[in-house]
Amino acid sequence: MYLTPEVKKEIFAKYGKSEKDTGSPEGQIALFTYRINHLTEHLKKNKHDYGTEKALVKMVGKRRSLLNYLKNNDIERYRNIIKELGLRK
């Protein structure tokens, strides 16, 4: 299993306010980014896995929604999370 509870806690501790703060947009965006990177690597090896491809597209859309929310409400937090994760628009 690629996403253990310890990895989740580490992600939320690093990008959220605390390891128990699973609701912050930054923590959720970081978790989606981790999962998206994992699924992207999986799809490079398994090109015909269409179920995973659909899940990946859905996840990218959810992350985009969270990024748009953060950009509209607090531009500084948006810029920080983009810079930390190395994302681009």
N, CA, C and O atoms as a MOPAC input file, in Angstrom:
PM7 MOZYME 1SCF
protein

 N      0.84400 1    -1.17500 1     0.00000 1
 C      0.00000 1     0.00000 1     0.00000 1
 C      0.89000 1     1.23700 1     0.00000 1
 O      1.78900 1     1.37300 1     0.82900 1
 N      0.62900 1     2.11500 1    -0.92100 1
 C      1.51400 1     3.26600 1    -1.09400 1
 C      1.20100 1     4.41500 1    -0.14800 1
 O      2.06900 1     5.24700 1     0.11400 1
 N     -0.02500 1     4.48000 1     0.37200 1
 C     -0.41700 1     5.60700 1     1.21400 1
 C     -0.78400 1     5.09500 1     2.61200 1
 O     -1.93900 1     4.77700 1     2.89100 1
 N      0.20700 1     5.02600 1     3.46000 1
 C     -0.01300 1     4.54900 1     4.81700 1
 C     -0.45600 1     5.71000 1     5.70500 1
 O     -0.26100 1     6.87200 1     5.34900 1
 N     -1.04800 1     5.40300 1     6.85600 1
 C     -1.44600 1     6.48000 1     7.77100 1
 C     -0.26800 1     7.36200 1     8.20600 1
 O     -0.44000 1     8.55500 1     8.45500 1
 N      0.91800 1     6.77500 1     8.29300 1
 C      2.09200 1     7.56000 1     8.68800 1
 C      2.43600 1     8.59400 1     7.61100 1
 O      2.79700 1     9.73000 1     7.91900 1
 N      2.31900 1     8.18400 1     6.34800 1
 C      2.60700 1     9.11100 1     5.24800 1
 C      1.58500 1    10.24300 1     5.23800 1
 O      1.93800 1    11.40300 1     5.02700 1
 N      0.31500 1     9.90300 1     5.46800 1
 C     -0.72800 1    10.93700 1     5.52300 1
 C     -0.44600 1    11.93700 1     6.63700 1
 O     -0.53200 1    13.14700 1     6.42800 1
 N     -0.10900 1    11.42700 1     7.82700 1
 C      0.19000 1    12.31600 1     8.95300 1
 C      1.36000 1    13.23500 1     8.62400 1
 O      1.34900 1    14.41900 1     8.95900 1
 N      2.35700 1    12.67900 1     7.97000 1
 C      3.53000 1    13.46600 1     7.60000 1
 C      3.15700 1    14.58000 1     6.61100 1
 O      3.63000 1    15.70900 1     6.73500 1
 N      2.31500 1    14.25600 1     5.64100 1
 C      1.88100 1    15.25100 1     4.65900 1
 C      1.08800 1    16.35900 1     5.33300 1
 O      1.32600 1    17.54000 1     5.08100 1
 N      0.13800 1    15.97700 1     6.19500 1
 C     -0.68900 1    16.98500 1     6.86000 1
 C      0.13100 1    17.80100 1     7.85700 1
 O     -0.13400 1    18.98800 1     8.04200 1
 N      1.12000 1    17.18400 1     8.50000 1
 C      1.96300 1    17.93400 1     9.43100 1
 C      2.81100 1    18.96000 1     8.68200 1
 O      3.03600 1    20.06500 1     9.17500 1
 N      3.27800 1    18.59200 1     7.49700 1
 C      4.15300 1    19.48100 1     6.73600 1
 C      3.38200 1    20.62400 1     6.07400 1
 O      3.83200 1    21.76900 1     6.09400 1
 N      2.23000 1    20.32000 1     5.49100 1
 C      1.51500 1    21.33100 1     4.71300 1
 C      0.30100 1    21.91500 1     5.43000 1
 O     -0.10500 1    23.03700 1     5.12700 1
 N     -0.28400 1    21.18100 1     6.37100 1
 C     -1.42400 1    21.69800 1     7.11300 1
 C     -0.96400 1    22.43100 1     8.35300 1
 O      0.22400 1    22.71000 1     8.51600 1
 N     -1.90100 1    22.74100 1     9.22300 1
 C     -1.54700 1    23.42000 1    10.46200 1
 C     -1.00200 1    22.43600 1    11.49200 1
 O     -0.13000 1    22.78100 1    12.29000 1
 N     -1.52200 1    21.20200 1    11.47000 1
 C     -1.02600 1    20.13600 1    12.33300 1
 C     -1.30200 1    18.82000 1    11.64500 1
 O     -1.92500 1    18.79200 1    10.58400 1
 N     -0.84400 1    17.71900 1    12.24000 1
 C     -1.06300 1    16.41500 1    11.59300 1
 C     -2.51500 1    15.97100 1    11.66300 1
 O     -2.92900 1    15.08200 1    10.91900 1
 N     -3.29500 1    16.58500 1    12.55600 1
 C     -4.71600 1    16.23700 1    12.65600 1
 C     -5.60200 1    17.18200 1    11.85200 1
 O     -6.81600 1    16.98900 1    11.78300 1
 N     -5.00700 1    18.19200 1    11.25200 1
 C     -5.76000 1    19.17400 1    10.46600 1
 C     -5.91300 1    18.65500 1     9.03400 1
 O     -5.17700 1    19.05800 1     8.13300 1
 N     -6.87600 1    17.76100 1     8.84200 1
 C     -7.07100 1    17.15300 1     7.52700 1
 C     -7.99400 1    17.97600 1     6.64700 1
 O     -8.17300 1    17.63700 1     5.47700 1
 N     -8.58000 1    19.03200 1     7.15700 1
 C     -9.54300 1    19.80600 1     6.39900 1
 C     -8.98500 1    21.03300 1     5.72200 1
 O     -9.67400 1    21.65400 1     4.91300 1
 N     -7.76200 1    21.39800 1     6.02600 1
 C     -7.20900 1    22.61300 1     5.42400 1
 C     -6.96700 1    22.39000 1     3.92800 1
 O     -6.55300 1    21.30400 1     3.52300 1
 N     -7.22000 1    23.39700 1     3.12200 1
 C     -7.01700 1    23.24800 1     1.67900 1
 C     -5.57700 1    22.87400 1     1.32000 1
 O     -5.34900 1    22.09100 1     0.39800 1
 N     -4.61200 1    23.43300 1     2.04600 1
 C     -3.21300 1    23.12900 1     1.74700 1
 C     -2.90500 1    21.64700 1     1.94700 1
 O     -2.24100 1    21.02500 1     1.11800 1
 N     -3.39300 1    21.08500 1     3.05400 1
 C     -3.17600 1    19.67000 1     3.32700 1
 C     -3.84300 1    18.78200 1     2.29400 1
 O     -3.25800 1    17.79600 1     1.84700 1
 N     -5.06600 1    19.12900 1     1.91200 1
 C     -5.78100 1    18.33900 1     0.91200 1
 C     -5.09900 1    18.42800 1    -0.44800 1
 O     -4.99700 1    17.42600 1    -1.15500 1
 N     -4.63500 1    19.60900 1    -0.81700 1
 C     -3.94300 1    19.78700 1    -2.09200 1
 C     -2.65800 1    18.96400 1    -2.10600 1
 O     -2.33700 1    18.33000 1    -3.11100 1
 N     -1.92600 1    18.97300 1    -1.00000 1
 C     -0.69100 1    18.19800 1    -0.91500 1
 C     -0.98200 1    16.70100 1    -1.02500 1
 O     -0.24700 1    15.97000 1    -1.68900 1
 N     -2.04800 1    16.24900 1    -0.37700 1
 C     -2.41200 1    14.83000 1    -0.44200 1
 C     -2.83300 1    14.44300 1    -1.86400 1
 O     -2.43300 1    13.39200 1    -2.36500 1
 N     -3.63300 1    15.28400 1    -2.50700 1
 C     -4.01300 1    15.01500 1    -3.89400 1
 C     -2.78100 1    14.97700 1    -4.79200 1
 O     -2.70000 1    14.13600 1    -5.68700 1
 N     -1.83400 1    15.86200 1    -4.57300 1
 C     -0.61600 1    15.89700 1    -5.38000 1
 C      0.17200 1    14.61300 1    -5.20800 1
 O      0.69000 1    14.07400 1    -6.18600 1
 N      0.27400 1    14.11200 1    -3.97900 1
 C      0.98100 1    12.86300 1    -3.71900 1
 C      0.30100 1    11.70900 1    -4.45900 1
 O      0.96500 1    10.89500 1    -5.10200 1
 N     -1.02200 1    11.65100 1    -4.36200 1
 C     -1.77000 1    10.58300 1    -5.01500 1
 C     -1.70200 1    10.70000 1    -6.53700 1
 O     -1.59500 1     9.68800 1    -7.23000 1
 N     -1.76200 1    11.91700 1    -7.06000 1
 C     -1.68000 1    12.13400 1    -8.50600 1
 C     -0.32400 1    11.68700 1    -9.03900 1
 O     -0.24800 1    11.06100 1   -10.09700 1
 N      0.73400 1    12.00000 1    -8.32200 1
 C      2.07200 1    11.57900 1    -8.74300 1
 C      2.18200 1    10.05500 1    -8.77100 1
 O      2.77700 1     9.48500 1    -9.68600 1
 N      1.60900 1     9.40800 1    -7.77000 1
 C      1.64800 1     7.94400 1    -7.72000 1
 C      0.87600 1     7.33400 1    -8.89400 1
 O      1.36400 1     6.41200 1    -9.54700 1
 N     -0.32800 1     7.85000 1    -9.16000 1
 C     -1.13500 1     7.30900 1   -10.25500 1
 C     -0.50500 1     7.60100 1   -11.61800 1
 O     -0.63900 1     6.79900 1   -12.54200 1
 N      0.16900 1     8.71600 1   -11.75000 1
 C      0.84600 1     9.03400 1   -12.99900 1
 C      1.94200 1     8.01300 1   -13.29300 1
 O      2.08200 1     7.54800 1   -14.42400 1
 N      2.71800 1     7.67000 1   -12.26300 1
 C      3.75900 1     6.65800 1   -12.43800 1
 C      3.14300 1     5.30200 1   -12.79100 1
 O      3.67500 1     4.57100 1   -13.62600 1
 N      2.02600 1     4.97500 1   -12.15400 1
 C      1.34000 1     3.71200 1   -12.43200 1
 C      0.88200 1     3.66700 1   -13.89000 1
 O      1.01700 1     2.64100 1   -14.55600 1
 N      0.34500 1     4.77500 1   -14.37700 1
 C     -0.16400 1     4.80500 1   -15.74700 1
 C      0.95400 1     4.78700 1   -16.79100 1
 O      0.72200 1     4.38600 1   -17.93100 1
 N      2.14200 1     5.20700 1   -16.42400 1
 C      3.26200 1     5.10900 1   -17.35700 1
 C      3.59700 1     3.65100 1   -17.64000 1
 O      4.01700 1     3.30900 1   -18.74600 1
 N      3.40900 1     2.79100 1   -16.63800 1
 C      3.68800 1     1.35900 1   -16.79600 1
 C      2.49300 1     0.60000 1   -17.35600 1
 O      2.66800 1    -0.38800 1   -18.06900 1
 N      1.27500 1     1.05000 1   -17.04100 1
 C      0.05300 1     0.35600 1   -17.42600 1
 C     -0.82300 1     1.28700 1   -18.26300 1
 O     -1.76700 1     1.88800 1   -17.74700 1
 N     -0.51800 1     1.40300 1   -19.51800 1
 C     -1.16800 1     2.38200 1   -20.38800 1
 C     -2.65900 1     2.11400 1   -20.59900 1
 O     -3.41500 1     3.04800 1   -20.86900 1
 N     -3.08600 1     0.88500 1   -20.48500 1
 C     -4.48100 1     0.54200 1   -20.77700 1
 C     -5.35200 1     0.42300 1   -19.53100 1
 O     -6.43400 1    -0.16200 1   -19.58900 1
 N     -4.90300 1     0.96100 1   -18.42400 1
 C     -5.68100 1     0.94200 1   -17.18400 1
 C     -6.60500 1     2.16500 1   -17.18200 1
 O     -6.27600 1     3.20600 1   -16.61400 1
 N     -7.75400 1     2.02100 1   -17.82100 1
 C     -8.63800 1     3.15800 1   -18.03500 1
 C     -9.38300 1     3.57500 1   -16.77400 1
 O     -9.74500 1     4.74300 1   -16.63400 1
 N     -9.61600 1     2.64900 1   -15.86100 1
 C    -10.25800 1     3.00900 1   -14.59600 1
 C     -9.38800 1     3.94500 1   -13.78200 1
 O     -9.87200 1     4.92100 1   -13.20900 1
 N     -8.10600 1     3.64300 1   -13.73700 1
 C     -7.16200 1     4.49800 1   -13.02700 1
 C     -7.02800 1     5.84100 1   -13.72100 1
 O     -6.89000 1     6.87500 1   -13.06700 1
 N     -7.06700 1     5.82500 1   -15.04200 1
 C     -6.97900 1     7.07300 1   -15.79000 1
 C     -8.16000 1     7.99700 1   -15.47500 1
 O     -7.99400 1     9.20700 1   -15.31600 1
 N     -9.34400 1     7.40700 1   -15.38800 1
 C    -10.53300 1     8.19000 1   -15.05500 1
 C    -10.42500 1     8.76400 1   -13.64300 1
 O    -10.76700 1     9.92500 1   -13.41400 1
 N     -9.94600 1     7.94600 1   -12.69300 1
 C     -9.77200 1     8.40600 1   -11.31800 1
 C     -8.74400 1     9.53300 1   -11.24800 1
 O     -8.90900 1    10.48400 1   -10.48400 1
 N     -7.68900 1     9.42200 1   -12.04400 1
 C     -6.64800 1    10.45500 1   -12.06700 1
 C     -7.20800 1    11.78700 1   -12.56900 1
 O     -6.93100 1    12.83600 1   -11.98700 1
 N     -7.98300 1    11.74900 1   -13.63100 1
 C     -8.56600 1    12.97100 1   -14.18500 1
 C     -9.50600 1    13.61100 1   -13.16400 1
 O     -9.52300 1    14.83200 1   -13.01000 1
 N    -10.28400 1    12.78500 1   -12.46900 1
 C    -11.21100 1    13.28200 1   -11.45100 1
 C    -10.43800 1    13.94400 1   -10.30800 1
 O    -10.83300 1    14.99600 1    -9.80600 1
 N     -9.33000 1    13.31100 1    -9.90400 1
 C     -8.52300 1    13.83600 1    -8.81000 1
 C     -7.86300 1    15.16800 1    -9.17700 1
 O     -7.78000 1    16.07900 1    -8.35300 1
 N     -7.40300 1    15.26500 1   -10.40800 1
 C     -6.80000 1    16.52200 1   -10.87400 1
 C     -7.84000 1    17.64000 1   -10.83600 1
 O     -7.52600 1    18.77400 1   -10.47400 1
 N     -9.07300 1    17.31900 1   -11.21000 1
 C    -10.14800 1    18.31000 1   -11.15600 1
 C    -10.45500 1    18.75800 1    -9.74300 1
 O    -10.69900 1    19.94100 1    -9.50500 1
 N    -10.44600 1    17.81800 1    -8.79400 1
 C    -10.69400 1    18.18000 1    -7.39500 1
 C     -9.58100 1    19.07600 1    -6.86400 1
 O     -9.83400 1    20.04700 1    -6.15000 1
 N     -8.33600 1    18.73300 1    -7.22800 1
 C     -7.21300 1    19.56100 1    -6.78000 1
 C     -7.31500 1    20.95600 1    -7.38500 1
 O     -7.04100 1    21.94700 1    -6.70900 1
 N     -7.71000 1    21.03800 1    -8.66300 1
 C     -7.87100 1    22.32600 1    -9.32700 1
 C     -8.94100 1    23.15900 1    -8.63000 1
 O     -8.77700 1    24.36800 1    -8.47100 1
 N    -10.04700 1    22.51600 1    -8.20900 1
 C    -11.11300 1    23.22300 1    -7.49300 1
 C    -10.59800 1    23.79500 1    -6.17800 1
 O    -10.89000 1    24.94100 1    -5.83700 1
 N     -9.83200 1    22.99500 1    -5.44200 1
 C     -9.27100 1    23.47800 1    -4.18100 1
 C     -8.29900 1    24.63200 1    -4.41300 1
 O     -8.27900 1    25.59900 1    -3.65000 1
 N     -7.49900 1    24.52500 1    -5.46400 1
 C     -6.57000 1    25.61300 1    -5.77700 1
 C     -7.31600 1    26.88800 1    -6.14700 1
 O     -6.91800 1    27.98100 1    -5.74400 1
 N     -8.39300 1    26.75300 1    -6.91000 1
 C     -9.19300 1    27.93100 1    -7.26000 1
 C     -9.81800 1    28.55400 1    -6.02500 1
 O     -9.85000 1    29.77800 1    -5.89200 1
 N    -10.31700 1    27.71500 1    -5.11300 1
 C    -10.89800 1    28.20600 1    -3.86100 1
 C     -9.86100 1    28.99600 1    -3.07700 1
 O    -10.13200 1    30.09900 1    -2.60200 1
 N     -8.67400 1    28.42100 1    -2.94900 1
 C     -7.61700 1    29.06600 1    -2.18600 1
 C     -7.18000 1    30.37100 1    -2.85300 1
 O     -6.91200 1    31.36000 1    -2.17100 1
 N     -7.10800 1    30.37200 1    -4.18000 1
 C     -6.70300 1    31.57700 1    -4.91100 1
 C     -7.71500 1    32.70400 1    -4.72100 1
 O     -7.33400 1    33.86800 1    -4.58900 1
 N     -8.98900 1    32.36600 1    -4.70800 1
 C    -10.02300 1    33.38500 1    -4.55800 1
 C    -10.12900 1    33.92000 1    -3.13800 1
 O    -10.53800 1    35.06400 1    -2.94000 1
 N     -9.76200 1    33.10400 1    -2.13700 1
 C     -9.92400 1    33.51500 1    -0.74800 1
 C     -8.65400 1    34.05300 1    -0.09400 1
 O     -8.72500 1    34.97000 1     0.72400 1
 N     -7.50700 1    33.50300 1    -0.43900 1
 C     -6.25500 1    33.95600 1     0.17900 1
 C     -5.10700 1    33.71700 1    -0.80000 1
 O     -4.55200 1    32.61900 1    -0.86100 1
 N     -4.75900 1    34.73500 1    -1.55300 1
 C     -3.78100 1    34.60700 1    -2.63000 1
 C     -2.38700 1    34.25600 1    -2.10200 1
 O     -1.63100 1    33.57000 1    -2.79000 1
 N     -2.03400 1    34.70900 1    -0.90400 1
 C     -0.71300 1    34.41500 1    -0.35000 1
 C     -0.56200 1    32.92700 1    -0.03200 1
 O      0.46200 1    32.31900 1    -0.34400 1
 N     -1.58700 1    32.34900 1     0.58900 1
 C     -1.55600 1    30.90900 1     0.87000 1
 C     -1.49100 1    30.11300 1    -0.43100 1
 O     -0.80200 1    29.09600 1    -0.50600 1
 N     -2.20500 1    30.57400 1    -1.44800 1
 C     -2.18200 1    29.93200 1    -2.76100 1
 C     -0.77100 1    29.95300 1    -3.34200 1
 O     -0.27600 1    28.93200 1    -3.81900 1
 N     -0.13300 1    31.11000 1    -3.30200 1
 C      1.22000 1    31.23400 1    -3.85100 1
 C      2.21300 1    30.36200 1    -3.09500 1
 O      3.10800 1    29.76600 1    -3.69300 1
 N      2.04900 1    30.29100 1    -1.76800 1
 C      2.96100 1    29.46600 1    -0.96100 1
 C      2.83500 1    27.98600 1    -1.28900 1
 O      3.84300 1    27.29600 1    -1.43800 1
 N      1.59800 1    27.48900 1    -1.40400 1
 C      1.41300 1    26.06000 1    -1.65700 1
 C      1.87400 1    25.70100 1    -3.06800 1
 O      2.42100 1    24.61900 1    -3.28200 1
 N      1.65900 1    26.59200 1    -4.02700 1
 C      2.11900 1    26.36500 1    -5.40200 1
 C      3.63900 1    26.25900 1    -5.42700 1
 O      4.20600 1    25.39000 1    -6.09000 1
 N      4.28800 1    27.16200 1    -4.69000 1
 C      5.75300 1    27.18700 1    -4.65400 1
 C      6.31200 1    25.94700 1    -3.94900 1
 O      7.28000 1    25.35000 1    -4.42000 1
 N      5.70600 1    25.56000 1    -2.82300 1
 C      6.19400 1    24.40900 1    -2.06500 1
 C      6.05100 1    23.10100 1    -2.83400 1
 O      6.94500 1    22.25400 1    -2.80300 1
 N      4.92600 1    22.94000 1    -3.52200 1
 C      4.66200 1    21.68400 1    -4.23000 1
 C      5.24400 1    21.67500 1    -5.63300 1
 O      5.32200 1    20.62100 1    -6.26400 1
 N      5.64800 1    22.82300 1    -6.12400 1
 C      6.20900 1    22.89100 1    -7.46300 1
 C      5.16500 1    22.71900 1    -8.55100 1
 O      5.45100 1    22.16600 1    -9.61300 1
 N      3.96300 1    23.19000 1    -8.29100 1
 C      2.88200 1    23.09900 1    -9.27100 1
 C      2.93700 1    24.29000 1   -10.20800 1
 O      3.54700 1    25.31300 1    -9.89500 1
 N      2.30600 1    24.15200 1   -11.34000 1
 C      2.20000 1    25.26800 1   -12.27000 1
 C      0.78600 1    25.28600 1   -12.82400 1
 O      0.12400 1    24.25100 1   -12.90100 1
 N      0.34200 1    26.44200 1   -13.20000 1
 C     -1.03400 1    26.56800 1   -13.71300 1
 C     -1.08800 1    26.17500 1   -15.16000 1
 O     -2.15600 1    26.21400 1   -15.77100 1

